[in-house]
Amino acid sequence: MLLYLDDGGWKISDLDTVLPCPCSAEEYLSASFIPTESVMFSVVDADSYIKYFASDRRHMKGQPKPSWDTIGSGFNLWEFVDGQHGRSYELDKMHAEFGE
């Protein structure tokens, strides 16, 4: 999922949703997650993502690997999940920070 700011406010593009792509962050968050769920988000700025992210595709178990090169060297997805390269938000904080 990609979160970005444009003239109309915060938008989310997610190719794995049936919602419009892009849609407002508020619409996406409200339609995709139940408020009582324990949901965490890691928000990483583009520069950090490009500089630090690496994936050798080990997470793609049982799936055919794409023909293009891997990203970076090794695998550090869990550093991004743990918030080492960005900020972590609970669902209500995502609404407050990026919703309308």
N, C-alpha and C positions, 0 to 999 in steps of 0.2 A: 504494500500500500504506500502511496506517495501523498504526503501532506505538503501543501504549498499555499502561499499567499498570493492572491491576485487582486485586481481592482474591486472585485465583489466580495472580498473577505477570504477566509480560509476554505480551501477546497481539498477534497480527497479523490484520488484516482486509484481504483482497485479493479484490476482485470478479473478478479475472482468473485465478483458480486453481480447480482441482477439489478442493482440500483444503477441510475444513470452514471456515466463516467465522463467527466468528473461530476461530483455533486458537492453540496456544501458539507463542511465538516459536521455541522449540527445534524443534518439529515442522515449522514452516514452513521454517525455515532448512535443516534436515536433508533435507527432502523436495524442496526446490526448487533447491538448488545443489550442485554437485559440489565437494568440498573442494579439489580440485586446480585448479579454475578460478580465474582472477584476477577476483574480484568485489569491487566497491566499493559501499558504501552511504553515502548522505548522510542523516543524521538531523537533522531540523529541528524545533525545538519549535513548538507551535501558535501561540504569540504572534508569533514571527518570521515564520512562514508567512503568517499573516493580514496582518501589517503590510507585508511586502515583496514577496510573490509577485505577478507580473503575467503574464498570457498573452493575447495578441491572436489566438491559435490558429494562428499561422503554421506550427506543427509538424504540423498536420492536413492535409497535402498530399493531394489527391485524395479527401478524405472530406467528406461533407456537414457543414456547421457547425451546431452546436446553435442553437436559436432564442433562448436566453437571452443576457444581456449577457456581455461578456468580463470577465475578472478584472483589476482594476487598469488601468494604462495602459502599453502597450508589451509587451515580451517579455523576461523575465530568467531563464528556466529554467536557462540555463547557469551563472548565479551560484549556484544551488542545487546543481547537479551538481558544481561545482568546490569546494563546501564553504564558500562565502563567508557563508552564513547558517545554518550548522549545523556538525556534526562529521562527519568522514569515517571510515568503518570498513572494514577488510577483513573477509572472512567469518569468520575465526577470532576476531577481536575482537568481532564481533556475537554470536557464540556465547557468548563469555566475559562480555560486558556484559549481554545480554538473554536468553540461554538459561537452561535450568534447571540 
